[in-house]
Amino acid sequence: MRYIEPHGHMVSRTTDDYIDMVTAGCAAVCEPAFWAGFDRSSPQGFFDYFCQLTEHEPKRAAKFGLPHYTWLCINPKESEDVNLAEEVVDLIPQFLDKPNVLGIGEIGLNKNSRNEMKVLEMHADLAARQDQLILVHTPHLEDKLKGTKLIIDVLKADKRIKPERCIIDHVEEHTIGLVLDAGFWAGMTLYPESKCTAARAIDMIECYGGERVWMNSACDWGVSVPLAVPYAALEARRRGYNSERIDQLVFKNPAQFMSQSSKFKVPVA
Ligand SMILES: [Zn+2]
């Protein structure tokens, strides 16, 4: 089996995780910029992180034969300080020409605050001006439905942004329909404790179809499973999906979305 991990926070993972992923068939990994688990104290902290994502981590992944791509932003959890966010957003353009940068992400909302909305709009504007793909984080639990609607409104309001070039991640049963109906791609994050299990993800695929969707593990510094995507493939196989259908979900779909960036090279098995 081959698969793409379209949303993995690899700077948080060990080399053993890289070995396990490659052994399970991972053919490429894509890493959105994320909260570090604590707030960075200055734009310089983000500059260093962007260097890590565009220079160091691709080299670390390459040691295991794994192509590594990334997305840049200041994440919604640190977007409350709009002045800091402005300084960080100004840092991003100098990194956009790096060979592994696919776009702007994971942007979005965390608590659906006014300041987060402002910073979301700043990122959307940057992506539109620079013709970048967009990867969106949606809020947790009770904030998810409202936040997803707000995000869709912001992206739809900017006529330069094409929905088919945006993926809205962490969808659940009550948000996936909204996202797909609005023309966006939908990402399902497979977490052992929150977000979505493999069984729920395959249920959603059965209800909404297998187009414009991908599954990811997120595999960050919290409780998460780097092999969640191949485990979901196993769940699909249990339900009688053949190899071709599984390949479409875990390899061809993410490859199709990311190939909208000329920098993404579809891995050759
Ligand atoms: Zn993430």
Residues whose N, C-alpha, C, O or C-beta is under 5 A from the ligand:
A	BS01	ZN	F34 A218
